Amino acid sequence: MVRVDRRPGVVTRTVATDRDRERQTQPEHRDRSEPTHSRRSGFPPGPIASVQRSKAAARDWYDAISDQYDVFADPFEASTRSRGLDLLAATPGERVLDVGCGTGQALLELSRAVGPEGAAVGLDIAPGMCRTTRQRLTNGGHEPLVVQGDAASLPFPDDRFDAVFASFVLELLDTPEIGSALREWYRVLDPNGRLCVVSLSRRRAGPLTWLYEAIHDRWPTYVDCRPIYLRETLLETGFAVRDHRTTDICGLPVEVALCEPGSSRERFG
């Protein structure tokens, strides 16, 4: 377990927090059923491409390229990642989780935003990415709170974070696992918290998207992410979308969504 301590100047590697609040009511029922992808749900036509490589293969691949990842990926991801961070707007004293933190670019910004009285925790499946992130944070003068783990099975207690951030993560997961990951992010998010997700989008799919998906199908190890229906998936998973924007990376549509747990705190129903 990783414990996030809210006392000024104290951030420990062990996670739960002195900020635990007594709940005035009984915990509400949380339905754990899978989201339903159908015409009824409002999904645009066209299926999401499948993921051809295993999770172990993804871990090994990102572990192998962790030292070089920023060289070829950051020029494309930096701008949209910054939009997501601006939308999330982390503030001093908050507890923030960066899921799929990669090389720690976003986590460093989040650590600066929450300050020493808060805690920014990063999680990534690849040990090499975790190692690179720890070094980046240490070099930046921040406590390197980085955990190797699975985005769909988080090692944190319920309601532990004020905000969760994920940039270009969901589209790496196999389609059934997207719902599993979002349920986990919902679980660890404070009832009054917020989630910001940046993702390749299939909502405005055109020839470039179809070409990208064909390349993904042909070389799934090297082009292992594919566009998804982000907004619709968030809604079906019980989140209320508060802000939704569309941009692009070299013509590929990207969605940036800010959301929060549904007002009833009932999930996926």
Residue pairs with C-beta under 8 A, 6 or more apart in sequence:
1 14
1 15
1 16
1 155
1 156
1 157
2 13
2 14
2 15
2 121
2 145
2 147
2 155
2 156
3 12
3 13
3 14
3 15
3 16
3 17
4 11
4 12
4 15
4 16
4 17
4 95
4 119
4 121
4 145
4 160
4 161
5 11
5 12
5 17
5 18
5 119
6 17
6 18
6 19
6 93
6 95
6 117
6 118
6 119
7 18
8 116
8 117
9 116
9 117
11 116
11 118
11 119
11 143
11 145
13 145
15 121
15 155
15 156
15 157
15 160
16 157
16 160
17 95
17 160
19 95
28 264
28 265
28 266
29 266
30 187
30 265
30 266
30 267
31 266
31 267
31 268
31 269
32 183
32 267
32 268
33 268
33 269
34 176
34 179
34 268
35 41
35 178
35 179
35 182
35 233
35 236
35 237
35 268
36 236
37 43
37 48
37 175
37 229
37 236
41 232
41 236
42 232
43 229
43 232
44 202
44 203
44 205
44 229
46 202
46 205
48 175
48 202
48 226
48 227
48 228
48 229
49 213
49 216
49 217
49 226
49 227
50 174
50 175
51 172
51 173
51 174
51 175
51 220
51 224
51 226
52 216
52 217
52 220
53 61
53 220
53 221
53 224
55 125
55 150
57 221
58 125
58 126
58 172
58 224
59 125
59 126
59 127
60 126
61 126
61 221
61 224
62 69
62 102
62 124
62 125
62 126
62 128
62 129
63 126
63 127
63 128
63 129
64 128
65 128
66 103
66 126
66 128
66 129
66 131
66 132
67 128
67 132
69 102
69 103
69 129
69 132
70 103
70 105
74 105
76 249
76 250
77 167
77 168
77 249
78 105
79 247
79 249
80 167
80 198
80 247
80 249
80 254
80 256
81 105
81 106
81 167
81 168
81 198
83 198
83 245
83 247
83 256
84 106
84 165
84 167
84 196
84 197
84 198
84 256
85 106
85 109
85 110
85 113
85 165
85 196
87 196
87 243
87 245
87 256
87 258
88 96
88 163
88 165
88 194
88 196
88 258
90 96
90 110
90 113
90 114
90 118
90 120
90 163
90 165
91 113
91 114
92 113
92 114
92 115
92 117
92 118
93 114
93 115
93 117
93 118
94 113
94 114
94 118
94 162
94 163
95 114
95 118
95 119
95 121
95 160
95 161
95 162
95 163
96 110
96 113
96 114
96 118
96 119
96 120
96 121
96 161
96 162
96 163
96 164
96 165
97 121
97 122
97 123
97 154
97 156
97 160
97 161
97 163
97 164
97 165
97 185
97 188
98 106
98 107
98 110
98 120
98 121
98 122
98 123
98 165
98 166
99 123
99 151
99 154
99 164
99 165
99 166
99 169
99 181
99 185
100 123
100 124
100 125
100 151
100 166
100 167
100 168
100 169
100 172
101 107
101 122
101 123
101 124
101 129
101 130
101 133
101 146
102 124
102 129
102 133
102 167
103 129
103 132
103 133
103 136
104 122
104 132
104 133
104 134
104 136
104 137
104 146
105 136
106 165
106 167
107 120
107 122
107 133
107 136
107 137
107 146
108 136
108 137
108 140
108 142
110 120
110 165
111 120
111 137
111 140
111 142
111 143
112 140
112 142
113 120
114 120
119 143
119 145
120 142
120 145
121 145
121 146
121 147
121 156
121 161
122 130
122 133
122 145
122 146
122 147
123 146
123 147
123 148
123 149
123 151
123 154
124 130
124 133
124 146
124 148
124 149
125 148
125 149
125 150
125 151
126 148
127 148
130 146
130 147
130 148
133 144
133 146
134 144
134 146
135 144
137 143
137 144
137 145
137 146
138 144
147 155
149 155
151 166
151 169
151 173
151 181
151 184
152 173
152 177
152 180
152 181
152 184
153 180
153 184
154 184
154 185
154 187
154 188
156 188
157 188
158 187
158 188
159 187
159 188
159 189
159 190
159 191
160 188
160 190
161 188
161 189
161 190
161 193
162 190
162 192
162 193
162 194
163 189
163 193
163 194
163 195
163 196
164 185
164 188
164 189
164 193
164 194
164 195
164 196
165 195
165 196
165 197
166 185
166 195
166 196
166 197
166 198
167 197
167 198
168 198
168 199
168 200
168 225
169 181
169 197
169 199
170 178
170 181
170 182
170 197
170 199
170 228
170 230
170 233
171 199
171 200
171 225
171 226
171 227
171 228
172 224
172 225
173 181
175 228
178 228
178 233
179 233
179 236
179 237
179 268
182 233
182 234
182 237
182 239
183 237
183 267
183 268
185 195
186 195
186 237
186 238
186 239
186 261
186 267
189 195
189 261
191 261
191 265
192 260
193 260
193 261
194 242
194 258
194 259
194 260
195 234
195 239
195 258
195 259
195 260
196 256
196 257
196 258
196 259
197 230
197 234
197 255
197 256
197 257
197 259
198 254
198 255
198 256
199 227
199 228
199 230
199 254
199 255
199 257
200 225
200 226
200 227
200 228
200 249
200 252
200 253
200 254
200 255
201 227
201 228
201 229
201 230
201 246
201 253
201 254
201 255
202 209
202 227
202 228
202 229
202 253
203 229
203 230
203 231
203 232
203 246
203 253
203 255
204 246
204 253
205 227
205 253
208 251
208 252
209 227
209 252
209 253
212 223
212 226
212 227
212 252
213 226
213 227
215 223
216 223
216 224
216 225
216 226
227 252
227 253
230 255
230 257
231 241
231 244
231 255
231 257
234 241
234 257
234 259
235 241
236 268
237 267
237 268
238 261
238 262
238 266
238 267
238 268
238 269
239 259
239 260
239 261
239 262
240 259
240 260
240 261
240 262
240 263
241 257
241 258
241 259
242 258
242 259
242 260
243 257
243 258
244 255
244 256
244 257
244 258
245 255
245 256
245 257
246 253
246 254
246 255
246 256
247 253
247 254
247 256
248 254
